[in-house]
Amino acid sequence: MSQLKAIPLYRLDLAGNEIRYMEQALECGKISGDGPFTRRCEALLERQLGASKVLLATSCTQALEMAAFLLNIRSGDEVIVPSFTFPSTANAFVVRGATPVFADVRPDTLNLDETRLEPLITPATKAIVVVHYAGIPCEMEAILKIAARYNIPVIEDNALGLYGKYRGRFLGTIGSIGCLSFHQTKSFVCGEGGAVCLNDPLFNNRAEILREKGTNRRKFARGEVDKYTWVDVGSSYVPSDLLAAFLYAQLESCSDTLSRRRRVWDYYNHELSAWAVESGAKLPYVPPGCEPAYSMFHMLLPSAKVLEGLLQRLNRNNIAATFHYQPLHLSPMARSFGARPGDCPVAEDISGRLLRLPFFTSLSEGEQAEVVRVVEAFRPARAVSGMARVGRA
Ligand SMILES: *Cc1c(COP(=O)(O)O)cnc(C)c1O
């Protein structure tokens, strides 16, 4: 077994100005929320994405909760979510009393299957939440068309898709509300953080109030009212300006970060293509007209057994590859809402065969070459027949 330096799944990469901006936030003495760096992040995101309004939040989970608030989700409502996602996609609506309805995913993009969406819609459906898995866009046009027919808003859980594009439009700006994540495991980070993109001006006023504890403090800060007071329900979804300062450094260098991540993605995609064909593995599928966000790199292996063998091989070589989401409709919580095995056969099939490779901005070509070498040395057929031995790998 080789004793090379460990290659992690992700690494914290600083863009350069994080500490300087955090010092500036300290110097100006304002480290609570909605300070100068929060405003700068929001304005920058609005400009970069062409979004009409962006508000920072404490996480993508909380951004999704804000969306559920803004749609007045309540007990008895149904919300359609893909089964192949993180629990927050559903939970943000469930905490407001909604019943999650699980949609199966497409076998190619692993995104909500638009051809299976319509039969799930009932008079109780109050939202359709889509996830751009691995930063690869959903079929937004078809989804929006179906949603419009029933007058149901579409929410984008865009935790993985910041700066990805669908037919020229940035992900997160296409549905009624887009939710972003700046959690440490994503592409642009501040530890814990998120944002909402409000793509319908209808939500602007109420969103400002509910993230500021139900007060009109933001109006007050703009000088539009002479004192602020309790005007609506609300909570506290405002991140510290210290974290916004960190985030601003990450966002201002987004084009450099994106091109580096694109190089990492292209390298895997190119170097593993011949092996994938030979081994019956599938590399990520990007539909025409779509630009991925380069947030991660995954592949689908021919069987769960092959996944297990390759995972073991990579991990034994100090490479931190891993699997991803378990189908949400099979979770104990989903089962309590009546979801059953067999409801989403594609999600059930692919989740046990999906492998994620180390992926981060500073992943070097040398590190990637090592990952590729270990993957290529793995021959699924030998593993399946039980003849695989831990050789040089
Ligand atoms: C990471 C992730 C979330 C949660 O993001 P937080 O900012 O940690 O709340 C939600 N949905 C998806 C699809 C994610 O990948």
The ligand as an SDF file (V2000), in Angstrom:
LIG
                    3D

 15 15  0  0  0  0  0  0  0  0999 V2000
  -25.6560   21.6910    2.1230 C   0  0  0  0  0  0  0  0  0  0  0  0
  -27.0440   21.6380    1.6690 C   0  0  0  0  0  0  0  0  0  0  0  0
  -28.0890   22.2210    2.4120 C   0  0  0  0  0  0  0  0  0  0  0  0
  -27.8730   22.8130    3.7730 C   0  0  0  0  0  0  0  0  0  0  0  0
  -27.0910   23.9620    3.7410 O   0  0  0  0  0  0  0  0  0  0  0  0
  -26.7410   24.7160    5.1190 P   0  0  0  0  0  0  0  0  0  0  0  0
  -26.1900   26.0410    4.6820 O   0  0  0  0  0  0  0  0  0  0  0  0
  -25.7390   23.8730    5.8320 O   0  0  0  0  0  0  0  0  0  0  0  0
  -28.0050   24.8680    5.8860 O   0  0  0  0  0  0  0  0  0  0  0  0
  -29.3650   22.1850    1.8800 C   0  0  0  0  0  0  0  0  0  0  0  0
  -29.6160   21.6120    0.6910 N   0  0  0  0  0  0  0  0  0  0  0  0
  -28.6500   21.0460   -0.0540 C   0  0  0  0  0  0  0  0  0  0  0  0
  -28.9880   20.4410   -1.3780 C   0  0  0  0  0  0  0  0  0  0  0  0
  -27.3320   21.0170    0.4220 C   0  0  0  0  0  0  0  0  0  0  0  0
  -26.3740   20.4240   -0.3130 O   0  0  0  0  0  0  0  0  0  0  0  0
  1  2  1  0
  2  3  1  0
  2 14  2  0
  3  4  1  0
  3 10  2  0
  4  5  1  0
  5  6  1  0
  6  7  2  0
  6  8  1  0
  6  9  1  0
 10 11  1  0
 11 12  2  0
 12 13  1  0
 12 14  1  0
 14 15  1  0
M  END
$$$$
